[in-house]
Amino acid sequence: MKGVRFARRERISDQSLREAIGRAERGAVDADLGGGLIKQRVARPGQGRSGGYRVIVAYRAWNRAVFLYGFAKSDLDNISPDQLRTFRAIGANWLAATAATIGRAVEDEDLQEITP
């Protein structure tokens, strides 16, 4: 999954990802993209959030958050409408997935679990 590879490549810490979801849980969502998707800012290591990364997350409050895609604000202003439709479809599948399906995806390293 692109989100896992992006986070590893850019050295985004689990703590930064937890903070992004923590802000969402408190109602501080950077952008609600509809269809269960949100966009959150994540800081670059050693820097702030404003010039950092943007992550697309399939999100259901207090239940599940799946990081689908990440990009640097300096590389891309925003995702395209086609990408948004694709992420909504992928996100809907992950939000509807059973615990067993999520477990297999973690075992297969398609997803990386980030615990609180």
N, C-alpha and C positions, 0 to 999 in steps of 0.2 A: 504494500500500500504506500502511496506517495507520501502520506503524512508521516509515517514512521521513518522513511528514508530521509525526508527533508529535516526532521528534527535531529536525527543522528548527524547528518552532514553539516548542519549549521550549529551543532552543539547546543541545542536548546535543551535546557535542563527540565527534568520532570517537575521540579518546583515551579518553574515559569509556566508550564502547562497547567499545573494545579491552580496557580494563582489566576490564570485566565478563566478557569471554570469557577473558581471561588467568586470572582467578580460577577460572573453571569448569575450565580446562585443568589447574589445580593441584589440582582436587578440591573447591574451595570454591564449591559450588552452594547458593544461598539456598534453593531449593525444587526438587525433582525432581517434575514434574507428570505423569510417565509419557508413554508414546507419543512419546518423542523431544523432549519439551518441558521446559524449565527456566524458572524465574523468577529473575531477578537484580535486585539493587538497583543503581541508578545515581544518582550524586550530582547534586543541582541545581548549576548553575554557582555557584561561590563558597561552597558549603555541603557538608555531608557526605552520606553515603548513607542514613543511617537515616531522615531525614525527606524524602528525595528521591523518586525515581521507581522504579517497578517495571517491568521489561520482560519480556515473554514471548518466548522464543527457541526456535526449532526448532534443535536442537543435536545434532551428531554429533561426538564428541571428535576433535580433531586433523584434522577434515575440513571441516566446514561449520557455520556458525552464521547463521541468518536471523532477524533481529528482526521479530517479527510484530505486536506491540502494546505500547504503553506507557501507563502511567497514574501519576498522582500518588497517593501513599499517602493524602494528605489528601482526595482526591476519591473514592476507592474502596478499600475494605478488601481485596477480592479479586475475582477474576472468578467468574462464575456457572458452574454445571455445564454449561449449554448453551453458554456461550462456550468452556469448556474442550474440549468435544467438537468444536466448530467449529475451534478452533486446532489440535487434534490432527490433524484431517483436512487442513487447510491446510499445517501443518508437515510431515506425511508426504509431501505432494506436493513441497514444496521440497526436502526431504532426498533424495528419489528423482529429482529433476530432473537432466537432463543438463547438461553444461557449456555446450552451445549454448543451452539454454533459459534458463539463468541469464544468459548473455551478452545474450540478447535482452531479458530483463527489466531488466538494467542499462541497455541502450541506450534502452529505452522509459521509463526512470526509474521503473519499478515497484519496482526494488530499487536501493539505493545500495551500491556496493562500498566496503568499508573495508579497506584493506590494512594489513598488519602494520607 
